[in-house]
Amino acid sequence: MQNKYLALHNALMESSGKLDRDRIMEIARSVGLDVAQLQKDMEDPKLKAMIDRNMALASALGVRGTPAFVIGSQFVPGAVDADTLKQMIAAARKGQT
């Protein structure tokens, strides 16, 4: 909501150790987020509804973890190397999946 999603995401991914609520808020503050506003935004029912829809979709697709990809009509559960991923995308663009 504060246009700092990518900065927060990257900072969280680069963090080591336990990510409890206090640590997450500390990291959010360090990337320039207004933590009070972030906490308020996190309580927005629209956000919960969006997360619930995403969880329902993941469940319907059989996603049980990350990473997971949908490439064309193919579901790929788990990591694949970059060359395989590129080949799968190229095939999907040609309508081969």
C-alpha positions in Angstrom: 0.0 0.0 0.0 3.0 2.3 0.4 4.7 1.3 -2.9 7.6 -0.4 -1.1 6.6 -4.0 -1.7 9.7 -5.0 -3.6 12.1 -3.2 -1.2 10.4 -5.0 1.8 10.3 -8.3 -0.1 14.0 -8.1 -0.9 15.0 -7.1 2.6 13.0 -9.9 4.1 14.6 -12.5 1.7 18.1 -11.2 2.6 17.4 -11.4 6.3 18.7 -14.2 8.3 17.3 -15.6 11.5 13.8 -15.8 12.8 11.3 -13.5 11.3 8.9 -12.7 14.1 6.5 -9.8 14.0 9.0 -7.4 15.7 11.8 -8.3 13.3 9.5 -7.9 10.3 8.4 -4.4 11.5 12.1 -3.5 12.1 12.9 -4.5 8.5 9.9 -2.6 7.2 11.0 0.5 9.0 14.6 0.1 7.7 13.3 0.3 4.0 11.3 3.4 4.7 7.8 2.1 5.5 5.5 3.8 7.9 5.1 0.9 10.3 2.0 2.3 12.0 0.3 2.5 8.5 1.6 -0.9 7.6 0.0 -2.4 10.7 -3.3 -0.7 9.9 -3.1 -1.8 6.2 -2.5 -5.4 7.4 -5.9 -5.4 9.1 -7.8 -4.4 5.9 -10.5 -7.0 5.2 -9.8 -6.5 1.4 -6.2 -7.8 2.0 -7.5 -10.9 3.9 -10.0 -11.6 1.1 -7.2 -11.4 -1.5 -5.0 -13.8 0.5 -7.9 -16.1 1.0 -8.6 -16.2 -2.8 -5.0 -16.8 -3.5 -4.9 -19.7 -1.0 -8.0 -21.2 -2.5 -6.6 -21.0 -6.0 -3.3 -22.6 -4.8 -5.3 -25.4 -3.1 -7.4 -26.0 -6.3 -4.2 -26.2 -8.4 -2.5 -28.6 -5.9 0.2 -26.1 -4.9 1.7 -27.4 -1.7 4.8 -25.2 -1.6 7.1 -22.9 -3.4 8.3 -22.5 -5.9 5.5 -23.7 -8.2 4.8 -22.5 -11.7 1.9 -22.7 -14.2 3.4 -22.5 -17.7 0.7 -22.6 -20.4 -1.5 -25.5 -19.3 1.3 -27.3 -17.4 1.7 -27.2 -13.6 5.3 -27.5 -12.4 5.6 -28.2 -8.7 9.0 -27.3 -7.5 12.2 -25.8 -8.8 13.5 -26.3 -12.3 16.7 -25.0 -13.8 16.7 -21.9 -15.9 17.2 -23.7 -19.3 14.2 -26.0 -18.6 12.1 -23.1 -17.5 13.0 -21.2 -20.7 12.2 -24.3 -22.9 8.8 -24.7 -21.1 7.9 -21.1 -21.6 9.0 -21.2 -25.3 6.8 -24.3 -25.8 3.8 -22.7 -24.1 4.2 -19.6 -26.3 4.0 -21.9 -29.3 0.9 -23.6 -28.0 2.7 -26.9 -27.3 1.5 -27.3 -23.7 
